Amino acid sequence: LTANYSSKEDIIGFSWKYYDLNNNKYVVKPEKTYFIKRFDGKIFKLHFIGFYNQKGEKGTPIFEYKEL
């Protein structure tokens, strides 16, 4: 996988979700996928799937990841 990687700890930021004013809640952008390259060269695909816990409280990122 050829990509530009960053060593910044906060590079993912907030762009994986947006605030839906009509429904008054955050929505995950399903098209956003991140690739993480570990120090040993292993690469993982990271995809956010949620931002709310089981009680419906915001601020709990839910994600899936897979080693490539």
PEFENHU-V592602 format. One record per backbone hydrogen bond with DSSP energy under -0.5 kcal/mol. CO is the residue of the C=O (numbers start at 1). NH is the residue of the N-H. If there is no record, write none. Layout:
BEGIN
CO_NH ; CO_NH
END
This chain:
BEGIN
1_3 ; 3_5 ; 8_11 ; 12_15 ; 14_17 ; 16_29 ; 18_20 ; 18_27 ; 19_21 ; 20_24 ; 20_25 ; 25_20 ; 27_18 ; 28_30 ; 29_32 ; 34_46 ; 35_37 ; 36_38 ; 36_44 ; 38_41 ; 42_38 ; 43_68 ; 44_36 ; 44_46 ; 45_66 ; 46_34 ; 47_64 ; 50_62 ; 51_59 ; 51_60 ; 53_56 ; 57_53 ; 59_61 ; 62_49 ; 62_50 ; 64_47 ; 66_45
END
